[in-house]
């Protein structure tokens, strides 16, 4: 399954660029939220709990998943260990 995830951290930001990118990627299900990356992210947790081997996670930019390099490295390692693919649309 292909899961999309989009997030903005401020209430006045919009999701248009992320919407376009994920729509073009043809995700099976897209999760979105307006939360800071450092707070509890309910939608991310819901997506993460559904991931299975062979699934793909798609984001517009990798910074939508985390705020620090350490956080992103840890997540990418978990994805690799669980055979979950990852795609950042704008970063290849």
RASULNOR-V275096 format. One line per field, one symbol per residue. phi: phi as a letter, one per 40 degrees, with the letter a starting at -180 (. if undefined). burial: + if it has 9 or more other C-alpha atoms within 8 Angstrom, else -. A space follows every 10 residues. Layout:
# RASULNOR-V275096
phi: ???
burial: ???
This chain:
# RASULNOR-V275096
phi: .bbbbbabcb cccbbdccdd cccccgccab baabaccccc bdcccccdcc cbdgcbbbbc bccccabbcd ccccccccdc ccfbcbbbdc bg
burial: -++++++++- ----+--++- ++----+--+ +++++-+--- +-++--+--- ----++++++ ++-+-++--- ++---+--++ --+++++++- --
